[in-house]
């Protein structure tokens, strides 16, 4: 293998350029170069101090190292030869990396390190002065270069472009990670399950799935999280803070990742394509969830009823049906919901907004899925078929509800009368018989109904709408039962006989 020299990894400054750097920048440069040397040493490169040449105009400046060809190390599984090191302390540090020994512990936060220099570098995070302050948000940084990188979040500057797709990034490290989406490279493997990841941070996040560790606890409600970022995002639900604003539409978000995901709706960028159906997605996680519709994989299982789900969020919402938790409350009427989408759908009842209109009968709906189900009334399409009895339905929800009649599984009990139901929605409807609640009111005459479906049926008496048309004679009816009874005239069926 060809020798690797320090020119492959170091950033060179001329004497004139070096003179323009302030002391903190020079210190940062030295720290980065020393860290690079340690990393190369850790993977088996032979570092020789007698090849150091000073090239910075300071005796304590950065050195230029020639790092000769490495010998593979058996600790990492690259071969049977041992690594060789120019200094004993490099060998000792490397042996601690292999054994995961970390004898140097921070007095302030108890974080442990394999070598003393790493501990010293870490302690600066607690004690280091941060003289460079951002003019936009006031955040302070220990070096001018760190401030300059941060300021790109305000200016939108992205100097690093991907040669494959043209996407730009504020940091060079982010560009390197992005390039792996094109090459498919995933250098970080999980020791537990063998799953591979393109970044070390993604591997570290994944490993918590195996340990179940949740070290980050909310001070206000006691909820625990596996990741600090999730805790920080959660804390904003208490404060209502949404500091990240979209430049195009003005929408605000509690986290930067939510803003980035939103911005893809404006650009229409969809880098991740499904190999089976060709559908494209803006996020890799969305693609992985979509692929489960092809494989049928449902990795998230409810501990109480063993029901499985393709999405973790679906499992979390389902678990609330057991606990009764409803964290999302309507500001106008106080009604609470188990999921944010249910709350958003409910809020449309107050605004009266119905953005989805049918092209055939001009009926409008609050939700797109309701429009799609309604359109099947006109086409007669019933794509969801029961495997046990062959009955077909216009929506997957109707099929699922029907299938429970075969299993007779009744998980949901009424707390007042003890009656059990197979479907949670049926329990909710049943409870109205105890409370007398009638939340659905006709805008024409003011009559109130316990169920939305009854309100829809009633409204046809005002509008004269007749959705159901006979295929034989073309006569139209307001209700499906009326059409069903009418069809008996054509087939000569007279099931009811006078005694």
Secondary structure, DSSP 8 states (H G I E B T S, - for coil): -----GGGT-----HHHHHHS-HHHHHHHHHHHHHHHHHHHHTT-EE-GGG-EE-SSSTTS-EE--EE-----GGGTS-SS----SSHHHHHHHHHHHHT---EE-TTT--EESSHHHHHHHHHHHH----EE-TTT--EESSHHHHHHHHHHHH----EE-TTT--EESSHHHHHHHHHHHH----EE-TTT--EESSHHHHHHHHHHHH----EE-TTT--EESSHHHHHHHHHHHH----EE-TTT--EESSHHHHHHHHHHHH----EE-TTT--EESSHHHHHHHHHHHH----EE-TTT--EESSHHHHHHHHHHHH----EE-TTT--EESSHHHHHHHHHHHHT---EE-TTT--EESSHHHHHHHHHHHH----EE-TTT--EESSHHHHHHHHHHHHT---EE-TTT--EESSHHHHHHHHHHHH----EE-TTT--EESSHHHHHHHHHHHH----EE-TTT--EESSHHHHHHHHHHHHT-------
